[in-house]
Amino acid sequence: MGKGGRSAVQPKKQELKLQKYTWDEVKQHHTPKDAWVVHNNKVYDVSDWYEHPGGAVIFTHAGDDITDIFAAFHAKGSTKALKPFLKGDLIVESNEDKTKKQLDFEKGYRDLRIQLIKMGMFETSKLFYVYKCSSNMCMWAAAVAMVMYSDSVFTHIASALLLGLFWQQCGWLSHDFLHHQVFDKRVHGDILGLFWGNLMQGFSVSWWKNKHNGHHAVTNLHSTSAESQDGDPDIDTMPLLAWS
């Protein structure tokens, strides 16, 4: 656990007298080694929390409000994990960035998300993924059989193309399973992600999750400073390619 969590564990009597912090104070703690975040107007010190289950994505919002991104990334009940890191309360009036326009936008986003949940837009078809996994394994078996039972160059070329399509589908299957969009129990998604990612396609699931979570948390944004970790790793392509 990061130093923030250790320092926040206090006797129950002291928890009743939480210190209050301004938004400017929170924004000063914007690096992985000194990371404060705000969730529902509560301030948490998650400095050095590299054991965070989702990886370093926690630091993409250091010195910022994580309320909406937390809801998008986490399962129900995940807020319990924040309790040891509680630092104090945010002085809401001190946040001059939260104009009426911004507050209206946040309310509209949250209302839209609730409507989509009620409509079942985040529900997935298990039968669809049974079909996709089965058809993908059939492609793999066909590609292997074409090499084993034929000496034709053209058949081998066709096998290579089919195997390429198989690996492409492996990437998207592992993507969906590791995003935990198929199963309620995340461990099931992790296991299938390991199968399609690590075993069948040969990439590190841990590396990919850490990188891809950061991409979704701060999509197409550049880091605000050399010390901060609030930039999208997918566009960190210098010196080969520069994005503006």
Secondary structure, DSSP 8 states (H G I E B T S, - for coil): --HHHHHH---HHHHTS-EEE-HHHHHT-EETTEEEEEETTEEEE-TT-TT-TT-GGGGGGTTEE-HHHHHHH--TTGGGGGGGGEEEEE-GGG-TT--HHHHHHHHHHHHHHHHHHHTTTT---HHHHHHHHHHHHHHHHHHHHHHHS---HHHHHHHHHHHHHHHHHHHHHHHHHHTT-S-SSHHHHHHHHIIIIIITT---HHHHHHHHHHHHHTTT---SSSS---S-GGG--TTT----
